[in-house]
Amino acid sequence: MLSAYAKASRMVASLLAIIALLGVLILMFDRILWETAPAHAYALIVFVIIDFAASALVFAKPSGMTFTLVGVWNAVRIIIQIGDILLGPSLGLTYSQFASYLFNPANANPPNPTGIPGASIDLIVILEIIVISVALKIRSSVRKA
């Protein structure tokens, strides 16, 4: 039977891999991203690579430091994703319009499929919050042991 630490490691590694795959989905289908902000698309490629690497690290070498690193990384990602709203005016959109583009899962943004990037980004943020929660919980349980 797996220990709670091993279960948490597998869960966090899996969630990080899913976050990375959602990033790949955005890269594949968000034509607006590629047409209007290719530098941000390349940044997302870096995020995807970091997420896959973090997933492998947590799976291969779970430790208190690893959980701290993935918790901090996911907190930084959330801050960056919310901060992206500030870029709206530079793209000719109001903050509200750009926030809707980024986070509204029902938003249709032709030529993108409905929900791209909104549904993917929303799911990424939810999974990042779960990763942070599990990382903090496992860190505190390791300290008590």
N, C-alpha and C positions, 0 to 999 in steps of 0.2 A: 504494500500500500504506500502511496506517495505521501510525503510529509506536506504540511500546509505550505511550507516554504517552496517545495518543488511544484505544488499545484499553482501557487501564486506566480512562480516563474513561468510556467507554461502558459498560464492565462495572459499574463502581461506580454509575453513574447508573441502570442497569437493576436492579441489586440493591436500590437504595434505593426504586425504584418498586415492586418486588415486595414489599418490607417494608411499604410504605404500603398496597398492595392487601391484604396479609394483615391489616393493622390494620382495613381496611374490612370484611373478612370477619368478623372478631371483632365489630365494631360491628353488623353485620347479624344475626348468629346467636347472640350471647351474651346471651340474655334475662336470665340471672342477673345479669350486669353491670349492665344497665339497671334491674333491679328492686331490687338491693341496694346498688349504689354508683354512682348516676348521675354523681356528680362525677368518678369515675374514667373513665366513658365519655366525658365531655366532655374530660378530659385526653387520652384516646386520640385523640379527634378532632384535638386540637392536635398530637399526635405525628404523625398521618397527614399533616396539612398541612405540618409541618416536613419530613417525609420526602419528600413530593412536591416541595417547594421546593428541598431539598438535591439531589434528583435533577436537577432542571432546572438548578441552578447548576453542578453538576459537569459536566453535558453541555455547557452553554453557555460556561462560563468555567473550564475546568480549570486549576488552578494549585496550587502547593505549599500555599498557604494554604487553598484550598478542600479539598484532601485532608486537611489537618490538621483543619479544622473538622468534616468528616464523620466522621473517625476519632474525634475527641473526642465528638461527638454520639452516635455508636453506643456508645462505652464508657459514657457517662453513661446511656444507655437500658438497657444490660445491668445496670448497678448498680441502677437504679430497678426493673427487672423482678424482680431477685433480692430486692431490698428489700421488694417487695410482700408477700412471705411474712410479714413482720412484722405485717401487717394482719389475719391470720387470727383472732386472738382478738377483735378488734373486730367481726368478723362472726359470732361464735359458733362458730368452728372452731379446731382446734389448728393449730399451725404446719405440722405434717405433712399434715393434711387440706387446708389451703389450698394448700400446695406441690403436692400431688397434683392439685388442681383446676386450678392454673395451668399445670403442666408435664407432666402425665401424658397422653400422646396417646391412650391407650386408655381413659381415664376417661370414664364416662357420667355426665353431670350433667343429668338432666332438669330443666327442659324443653329444655335445649340438645341439639343433635345430638352424638353421640359424637365426642370429639376437640376439641370447642370448649370452652374456648379452648386446651387443652393442645397439640394438634398445631400449631396456628398459632403459638403463642408459641415453641414449641421451634424451629420453622423460622425464625422471626424472629431468635432468638438466634444460630442457626447462621449465618444470612446477615449479621448484624451483625458476627460474628467474622471472616467473610470480608472484609467491607468494611474493617474495621480493618486486617487483614493486608495487603490490597492497597494501602490508603492509606499504610501505613508503608513498604511496599516501593517504591511509586512515589516517595514523598518521599525515601527514601534514594538512589534511582537518579538523581533530579533533582539532588541535592546533589553527587553524584560527577561528573556531566556538566559 
